[in-house]
Amino acid sequence: MNTEILIDKAESMCQRDYYQVLQRQGILPPTRNKDPVNPPWTAVEYEAMEADTAKYFLFYTAILKALKSIKSNNVPSSVSFKNDFKIDCMVVGAGRGRLVDYCVDCLQELNIKGTVHVLEVNQAANTYLKEKFQSVDSVVVYSPLLVRSTEEMLLAMEANECDIRLKELNSQKNISLFVSELFGSFGDNEFVSEIISTCVGMFGNRDAISIPVSYGTYLTVVKSDHLKEYFQKQENSGMFVLGLPTDAELISKIYPVYSNDCKAKCESLTGKANIKLLQNYTMNDACGLAGYFTAKLFDEIILDTRPQQGRNTFFWESAFFPFKAAKPFRVNNKTEGDIVFERTCKKIRSVAEHVFDVKQPLLKMTYEVTLVNKTNNLVATENNIFCYHELYL
């Protein structure tokens, strides 16, 4: 099956499954975006994630293609070498093990020997994984592990505060494929690049592949009387997660903001998009910005959350940055302006303190959104930070 047919199938699966979820549960109400591991995910949240079958269809395809690529680039004609050849994988943030199953299945389908190493910080999910894979020799589930930085991991190994087998894995650095779905509704609000880059640096070989390879973020302006009324009553500002209500209109194009390689740690990412509202709308009509992401899983396999033709996953819904926190944004009927979006992520304490303590964050990420108004061809008549949101890991 070629890539175009695969993507079309994923789109159809997404539409079908999302319709069933809406019929069963209704539109997801606004919820303030929370930190990724504290409080821990519940069984209900894992079940909701697994209802998005199109996403997993694309992940399976990406894993299969990546393993084929690794095999073709490493296996010579020597029969003896073929017999010794193996590919080790690591699933980071395994949840209830769907991606672990896929790695095992794909290795078997391609007749490749290998071990699937499994990391999961959630205690309940980790216990479930150990029970699920206890009789599968090719799967190793490590004790609950919080991946935040290389320094913390090395410190924990020296002090024997993590699974002893990780020391050997770190010295061998033989993982060829890393697989993770640690996205949030705005792509990187679950620290995907920080976590994956740390794992690749600790355990990956020189040519290690990560699934996803990279991601990109997007913003669009939203008009909705329902959302405007809702957020006028809220005291909390910042980033929310929601399903767009039936009266919602996108009154601008969906603009790219920034992109990043998942194997690259980056303290600061800044993107700028020039907003041009659709005809007959002004910023006075708007209630906020909706955020989305795309992710290159491998090769031409792209995960896309944007609400347009091509959307092939729905679980993450929309990130939303309400306008309520802004000072008045002075506009006229010819409004045009820039969205400047900055993401920063830095350590907030000494690594030696509270090693692997989920309740003691080590990393702080901030999203800061600034609007620069352009009216009557005059640039920067007003700078306005209308949204500031913090997340901790």
C-alpha positions as CSV (number, residue, x, y, z in Angstrom):
1,M,0.0,0.0,0.0
2,N,1.6,3.3,-1.0
3,T,1.8,6.3,1.3
4,E,-1.0,8.3,-0.3
5,I,-3.5,5.4,0.1
6,L,-2.3,4.9,3.7
7,I,-2.9,8.6,4.5
8,D,-6.4,8.5,2.9
9,K,-7.3,5.5,4.9
10,A,-6.1,7.1,8.1
11,E,-8.3,10.2,7.4
12,S,-11.4,8.0,6.9
13,M,-10.7,6.1,10.1
14,C,-10.3,9.4,12.0
15,Q,-13.6,10.8,10.7
16,R,-15.4,7.5,11.6
17,D,-13.9,7.3,15.1
18,Y,-14.3,10.9,16.0
19,Y,-18.0,10.8,14.9
20,Q,-18.5,7.9,17.3
21,V,-16.8,9.7,20.1
22,L,-18.9,12.8,19.6
23,Q,-22.1,10.7,19.5
24,R,-21.1,9.0,22.7
25,Q,-19.4,11.7,24.8
26,G,-20.2,15.0,23.1
27,I,-17.7,17.8,22.4
28,L,-14.8,18.0,24.8
29,P,-15.4,21.0,27.2
30,P,-12.5,23.5,27.9
31,T,-10.0,22.1,30.4
32,R,-6.9,24.0,31.5
33,N,-3.8,22.2,30.2
34,K,-2.0,20.4,33.1
35,D,1.5,19.1,33.6
36,P,2.2,15.8,31.8
37,V,3.0,13.5,34.7
38,N,1.6,15.1,37.9
39,P,-1.2,14.1,38.4
40,P,-0.7,10.8,36.6
41,W,-2.9,9.6,33.8
42,T,-5.9,7.5,34.6
43,A,-7.2,4.3,32.9
44,V,-10.0,6.4,31.3
45,E,-7.5,8.7,29.7
46,Y,-5.5,5.8,28.3
47,E,-8.7,4.3,26.9
48,A,-9.6,7.6,25.3
49,M,-6.2,7.8,23.6
50,E,-6.5,4.2,22.2
51,A,-9.9,5.0,20.7
52,D,-8.1,7.1,18.1
53,T,-7.3,4.1,15.9
54,A,-6.1,6.1,12.9
55,K,-3.2,7.4,14.9
56,Y,-2.1,3.9,15.8
57,F,-2.5,2.8,12.2
58,L,0.0,5.5,11.2
59,F,2.4,4.6,14.0
60,Y,2.4,0.9,13.0
61,T,3.1,1.9,9.4
62,A,6.0,4.2,10.5
63,I,7.5,1.5,12.8
64,L,7.4,-1.1,10.0
65,K,9.0,1.3,7.5
66,A,11.7,2.4,9.9
67,L,12.6,-1.2,10.8
68,K,12.8,-2.0,7.1
69,S,15.1,0.9,6.5
70,I,17.4,0.0,9.4
71,K,17.6,-3.6,8.2
72,S,18.3,-2.7,4.6
73,N,21.1,-0.2,5.7
74,N,22.8,-2.7,8.0
75,V,22.4,-6.3,6.7
76,P,25.1,-7.3,4.1
77,S,24.9,-10.5,2.1
78,S,26.8,-12.6,4.6
79,V,24.6,-15.3,5.9
80,S,26.4,-15.5,9.3
81,F,26.0,-11.8,9.8
82,K,22.3,-12.0,9.0
83,N,21.9,-14.7,11.7
84,D,23.5,-12.5,14.3
85,F,21.8,-9.2,13.2
86,K,19.3,-7.7,15.6
87,I,17.5,-4.4,16.1
88,D,16.7,-3.1,19.6
89,C,13.9,-0.7,20.1
90,M,12.8,1.5,23.0
91,V,9.2,2.7,23.6
92,V,9.2,5.9,25.7
93,G,6.0,6.6,27.7
94,A,4.4,3.2,26.8
95,G,1.1,3.7,28.5
96,R,-0.8,0.4,28.2
97,G,1.6,-1.0,25.6
98,R,0.0,-0.4,22.2
99,L,3.3,0.8,20.6
100,V,5.2,-2.0,22.4
101,D,2.9,-4.5,20.7
102,Y,3.6,-2.9,17.3
103,C,7.3,-3.1,17.8
104,V,7.1,-6.7,18.6
105,D,4.8,-7.5,15.7
106,C,6.9,-5.6,13.2
107,L,10.1,-7.3,14.3
108,Q,8.4,-10.6,13.8
109,E,6.8,-9.7,10.5
110,L,10.3,-8.7,9.1
111,N,11.9,-11.8,10.7
112,I,14.3,-9.6,12.8
113,K,15.7,-10.5,16.1
114,G,15.5,-7.8,18.7
115,T,14.5,-6.5,22.2
116,V,11.9,-3.9,22.9
117,H,12.9,-1.8,26.0
118,V,10.0,-0.1,27.7
119,L,10.0,3.1,29.8
120,E,6.9,4.3,31.6
121,V,6.8,6.6,34.7
122,N,3.1,6.0,35.6
123,Q,3.2,3.4,38.4
124,A,-0.2,1.9,37.6
125,A,0.6,1.7,33.8
126,N,4.0,0.3,34.6
127,T,2.5,-2.5,36.7
128,Y,0.1,-3.3,33.9
129,L,2.9,-3.4,31.4
130,K,4.9,-5.8,33.5
131,E,2.0,-8.2,33.9
132,K,1.1,-7.9,30.2
133,F,4.6,-8.7,28.9
134,Q,5.9,-11.0,31.7
135,S,6.0,-14.0,29.4
136,V,7.3,-12.2,26.3
137,D,11.1,-12.7,26.2
138,S,11.7,-10.0,23.7
139,V,10.2,-7.2,25.9
140,V,12.0,-5.7,28.9
141,V,9.8,-3.4,31.1
142,Y,11.9,-1.2,33.4
143,S,10.9,0.1,36.8
144,P,9.0,3.4,36.7
145,L,11.4,6.0,35.3
146,L,11.0,9.8,34.9
147,V,13.1,11.0,31.9
148,R,14.0,14.7,32.3
149,S,17.7,15.2,31.7
150,T,20.9,13.3,31.0
151,E,22.4,14.7,34.2
152,E,19.6,13.4,36.4
153,M,19.7,10.0,34.7
154,L,23.5,9.6,35.2
155,L,23.2,10.8,38.8
156,A,20.5,8.2,39.5
157,M,22.6,5.4,37.9
158,E,25.6,6.3,40.1
159,A,23.5,6.3,43.2
160,N,21.6,3.1,42.2
161,E,18.3,4.9,42.3
162,C,17.1,3.5,39.0
163,D,16.8,0.0,37.4
164,I,20.3,-1.5,37.5
165,R,19.8,-2.8,33.9
166,L,19.8,0.8,32.6
167,K,23.5,1.1,33.4
168,E,24.3,-1.6,31.0
169,L,22.0,-0.2,28.4
170,N,23.7,3.2,28.7
171,S,27.1,1.7,28.2
172,Q,26.1,-0.4,25.2
173,K,24.1,2.4,23.4
174,N,22.7,-0.1,21.0
175,I,19.1,1.1,20.6
176,S,18.4,1.7,16.9
177,L,14.7,2.8,17.1
178,F,12.9,5.0,19.6
179,V,9.1,5.2,19.5
180,S,6.9,7.6,21.5
181,E,3.6,9.4,21.4
182,L,4.4,12.0,24.1
183,F,2.5,14.8,22.3
184,G,0.1,17.3,23.8
185,S,-2.6,19.2,22.1
186,F,0.0,21.8,20.9
187,G,2.6,19.1,20.0
188,D,5.4,19.8,22.5
189,N,3.4,20.6,25.7
190,E,4.4,17.2,27.1
191,F,8.1,17.9,26.6
192,V,8.5,15.5,23.7
193,S,11.8,16.8,22.4
194,E,13.4,17.0,25.9
195,I,12.4,13.5,26.7
196,I,13.3,11.8,23.3
197,S,16.6,13.7,23.0
198,T,17.6,12.5,26.4
199,C,16.8,8.9,25.7
200,V,18.6,8.9,22.4
201,G,21.6,10.5,23.9
202,M,21.7,8.0,26.8
203,F,20.8,4.8,25.0
204,G,20.9,5.3,21.2
205,N,23.5,4.2,18.7
206,R,25.1,6.6,16.2
207,D,22.3,6.2,13.6
208,A,19.4,5.9,15.9
209,I,16.0,6.8,14.5
210,S,13.2,8.4,16.5
211,I,9.5,8.1,15.8
212,P,8.4,10.9,15.6
213,V,11.2,12.5,13.6
214,S,10.0,16.0,14.0
215,Y,7.0,18.2,14.7
216,G,5.5,21.6,13.7
217,T,3.0,23.8,15.5
218,Y,0.2,25.9,14.0
219,L,-2.2,28.7,15.1
220,T,-5.5,30.1,13.8
221,V,-7.9,32.8,15.0
222,V,-11.3,31.5,16.2
223,K,-14.7,33.2,16.4
224,S,-17.2,31.6,18.8
225,D,-19.8,33.3,21.0
226,H,-20.0,30.2,23.1
227,L,-16.2,30.2,23.9
228,K,-16.1,34.0,24.3
229,E,-18.9,33.8,26.9
230,Y,-17.2,30.9,28.7
231,F,-13.8,32.5,29.0
232,Q,-15.2,35.8,30.1
233,K,-16.4,34.0,33.3
234,Q,-13.0,32.3,33.9
235,E,-10.4,33.6,36.3
236,N,-7.6,31.4,35.0
237,S,-5.8,32.4,31.8
238,G,-3.2,30.4,29.9
239,M,-3.6,27.4,27.6
240,F,-6.7,25.2,27.5
241,V,-7.6,21.9,25.7
242,L,-11.0,21.7,24.1
243,G,-13.2,20.5,21.2
244,L,-14.4,23.4,19.0
245,P,-18.1,24.0,19.6
246,T,-20.6,23.9,16.7
247,D,-20.7,27.7,16.5
248,A,-16.9,28.0,16.1
249,E,-15.5,29.6,12.9
250,L,-11.9,29.8,11.9
251,I,-11.6,33.4,10.8
252,S,-8.0,33.2,9.5
253,K,-5.8,30.7,7.8
254,I,-4.0,28.1,9.9
255,Y,-0.5,29.5,10.2
256,P,2.7,27.6,10.9
257,V,4.5,28.8,14.0
258,Y,7.7,26.8,14.6
259,S,9.1,23.3,14.1
260,N,11.7,21.2,15.8
261,D,13.6,17.9,15.5
262,C,12.6,15.5,18.2
263,K,16.2,14.4,18.8
264,A,17.3,18.0,19.3
265,K,17.1,19.7,22.7
266,C,16.3,23.4,22.4
267,E,15.9,25.9,25.2
268,S,14.0,28.4,23.1
269,L,11.8,28.2,20.0
270,T,10.2,31.3,18.5
271,G,7.8,31.6,15.7
272,K,6.1,34.5,14.0
273,A,3.0,34.5,11.8
274,N,1.4,37.4,10.0
275,I,-2.4,37.2,10.7
276,K,-4.7,38.2,7.9
277,L,-8.3,37.7,8.9
278,L,-10.8,36.4,6.4
279,Q,-12.9,39.0,4.7
280,N,-15.7,40.7,6.8
281,Y,-14.0,39.8,10.1
282,T,-12.1,41.8,12.7
283,M,-10.2,40.9,15.8
284,N,-13.2,42.2,17.8
285,D,-15.0,39.0,16.5
286,A,-12.2,36.7,17.8
287,C,-12.3,34.9,21.1
288,G,-8.8,33.4,21.0
289,L,-6.2,31.3,19.1
290,A,-6.6,27.6,18.4
291,G,-3.4,25.6,18.3
292,Y,-2.5,22.4,16.4
293,F,0.5,20.3,15.3
294,T,1.7,18.0,12.7
295,A,4.4,15.3,13.3
296,K,6.6,13.5,10.8
297,L,6.6,9.9,12.2
298,F,8.9,8.5,9.5
299,D,9.5,9.0,5.8
300,E,6.2,10.5,4.4
301,I,4.0,9.3,7.3
302,I,2.6,12.5,8.8
303,L,0.3,12.9,11.8
304,D,-2.0,15.9,11.4
305,T,-4.3,17.4,14.0
306,R,-5.4,20.4,12.0
307,P,-9.2,20.8,11.5
308,Q,-9.1,20.6,7.7
309,Q,-8.9,18.0,4.9
310,G,-6.0,15.8,5.8
311,R,-6.7,15.6,9.6
312,N,-5.9,12.0,10.6
313,T,-6.0,12.1,14.4
314,F,-8.5,13.6,16.9
315,F,-7.4,12.6,20.4
316,W,-5.5,15.7,21.2
317,E,-8.3,18.0,20.0
318,S,-7.4,21.7,20.0
319,A,-5.1,23.7,22.1
320,F,-6.7,27.0,22.9
321,F,-5.3,30.4,24.0
322,P,-8.2,32.6,25.0
323,F,-8.1,36.4,24.4
324,K,-9.4,37.2,27.9
325,A,-6.0,37.7,29.4
326,A,-5.1,40.4,26.9
327,K,-5.3,44.1,27.3
328,P,-7.7,45.7,24.8
329,F,-6.5,45.0,21.2
330,R,-7.3,48.1,19.3
331,V,-8.5,47.2,15.8
332,N,-10.4,48.4,12.8
333,N,-12.1,46.7,9.9
334,K,-8.7,46.3,8.0
335,T,-6.9,44.6,10.9
336,E,-3.7,42.8,10.2
337,G,-1.1,41.8,12.8
338,D,1.6,39.4,13.9
339,I,1.4,36.5,16.3
340,V,4.8,36.1,18.0
341,F,4.9,32.8,19.9
342,E,7.8,31.8,22.1
343,R,8.5,28.5,23.9
344,T,11.2,28.2,26.4
345,C,12.3,25.3,28.6
346,K,14.9,25.5,31.3
347,K,16.1,23.7,34.5
348,I,14.7,25.4,37.6
349,R,16.7,23.7,40.4
350,S,19.8,21.7,41.0
351,V,19.7,18.3,39.4
352,A,21.1,16.6,42.6
353,E,17.9,17.6,44.5
354,H,14.9,15.2,44.5
355,V,16.2,12.8,41.9
356,F,13.3,11.2,40.0
357,D,10.7,12.8,42.3
358,V,7.6,13.4,40.1
359,K,6.2,15.9,42.6
360,Q,9.4,18.0,42.4
361,P,9.7,19.5,38.9
362,L,13.1,19.9,37.3
363,L,12.1,21.5,34.0
364,K,9.9,24.6,33.5
365,M,8.4,25.3,30.1
366,T,6.6,28.5,29.2
367,Y,4.5,29.5,26.3
368,E,4.3,33.3,25.7
369,V,2.1,34.7,23.0
370,T,2.4,38.3,21.9
371,L,0.2,40.2,19.4
372,V,1.7,43.0,17.4
373,N,-1.1,45.1,15.8
374,K,-0.8,46.4,12.3
375,T,-3.4,48.9,11.2
376,N,-3.5,51.2,8.2
377,N,0.0,50.0,7.3
378,L,1.4,51.2,10.6
379,V,3.7,48.5,12.1
380,A,3.7,47.8,15.9
381,T,1.2,50.2,17.2
382,E,0.9,48.1,20.3
383,N,2.7,45.2,21.8
384,N,0.5,42.9,23.8
385,I,1.4,39.8,25.8
386,F,-2.1,38.2,26.0
387,C,-1.2,34.7,27.0
388,Y,1.4,33.2,29.3
389,H,1.3,29.6,30.3
390,E,3.7,27.5,32.5
391,L,4.2,23.7,32.5
392,Y,6.4,21.6,34.7
393,L,8.2,18.2,34.4
